[in-house]
Amino acid sequence: MNNIDKFEFVAVCLFGLEKFVAEEIEALGYEKISVIDGRVTFKGGISVIARCNIWLRYAERLYIKLGEFDVFSFDDLFEGTKNLPWEFWIGKDDMFPVKGRSIKSKLASIPDCQKIVKKAVAERFLSKHGVTVLNETKTKYQIAFFILNDKATLMIDTSGIPLYKRGYRTESAEAPLRETLAAALVKISRPREEVLLWDPFCGSGTIPIEAALIMTNTAPGLNRNFISEEFNAIPDIVWKNARDEAKNLRNLSVKFETYASDIDKICVEITKSNINRAGMGKYVKTFVKDALTIKTEGRRGTIVCNPPYGERIFTKEQAEKLYRDMGKHFEKLDLWQIYILSSLEELPILYGRKPDKIKRLYNGMLKCNYFQYFKSRK
C-alpha cells in the first residue's frame, strides 16, 4: 500500500439494498468506487472501519479490500494472494482463518481455494517476519475471498458478527425479518414525524424498532462490538471518536410515533422486550390487535408490514385469504399509504388492486416484492 491513509473497503448487502448502502457511504464522506450486486466498493482512511461498522444501517458486513486479480488457475490464486500486503494488518502471531465463495469461475472448489489462500499468506508471513513457525495464538483476522467470473477479491472482515445483528433482538418470533431489510422497508416508506408508522404483523418488532432508530438518527451499531476493535493497526481513539460522534448525532427529542401490534400475544411480549433493549420505548407503542380491525382514528398513517407468505408461517391458502381480507379492510383506511413485503407474485390479484410501485428485494435468499400503495382508489 503506497498510500496508507487511503484504503479500499467493500460493504456487502442483500440484493436490492446496494443503492441505500452507497448513499450511506457517501453521506459519511467517503469516495464510492463501484456498485455491483450485493457489494459497494469505496475508499477512505482508517476511520472508515469504526464509523461504517457503527453507522451502516443496510449493509451485512464491512471488509478491508487487500486486492483484486484474475485467477484462471490455483497458481494464479497463490501468487496473487502472496503479493498482497497482509503484514500491514496481521502480526506474526495472529490467527488468520480463511473462508470464501466462488461463482461462475474455473476455481470452483472452495476447500481447495481456502488451502491455497492460507498457504500463500503463510509463506508471505514467514518471509516478511523472518520466522520459521506461525503460532496463530493472538488476534483473529478473518480472511475472505470472493471469486466471480475468474476474478478474485481478497479481503479481511472487520465486522465479525454480521451488522444486521444490532444486539437488541435476543428473542424472536418465527421467521424473523432481518434488521437490515426492515430498515430498508422503513426508508422506502419515507417516514415522517407527523405520520404514524404502523406494523400490524409486528412479529419480533423489527420494523417499528428500525423506524425509531432511523427517526432518532441512532447509529445501528452504537451499542455493540466488532471484531476489528482488536486490530492492532486501529488506535483506540478511532473507536472512541466514532462512538462519541454517533452519540452526539442522536436526536432523542424527535416527535415520532410507531405502533407494533400483532394478533399473537406472545409476539407482542417479545416485541416489548426487544424495544426495551433497543432503548426505543419512548417511540414504539405495542398492543395486541387483529390487523383487519385497524382504524385511522383521524390520523395520517403509513402501514409497513411483512405478513405471512404461506411458507414458514400459514399455509399458502391461509396467506391468500389474509391478502384478500387485507385488501378489503385496508381500502377503508382512506389516504393511508400501504407497504407490503411478500414472496407471493400474485399478491396484487389477491389484494384486489394494482400497486403504485413494486421493488424487488430479498428476504435472506427468498425473492420478494415490496408492493407499495400510495393512495386509495376513491
Secondary structure, DSSP 4 states (H G I P E B T S, - for coil): ---TT-EEEEEE--TT-HHHHHHHHHHTT-EEEEEETTEEEEEE-THHHHHHHHH-SS-SEEEEEEEEEE-SSHHHHHHHHHTS-GGGT--TTSB--EEEEEESSS---HHHHHHHHHHHHHHHHHHHTT-S-----S-B--EEEEEETTEEEEEEES-SS-TT--S--SS--SSPPPHHHHHHHHHHT---TTSEEEETT-TTTHHHHHHHHHHTT--TTTTS--GGGG-TTS-HHHHHHHHHHHHHT--TT----EEEEES-HHHHHHHHHHHHHHT-TTTEEEEE--GGG---TT--EEEEE----SSSSS-HHHHHHHHHHHHHHHTTSTT-EEEEEES-TTHHHHHTS--SEEEEEEETTEEEEEEEE-S---
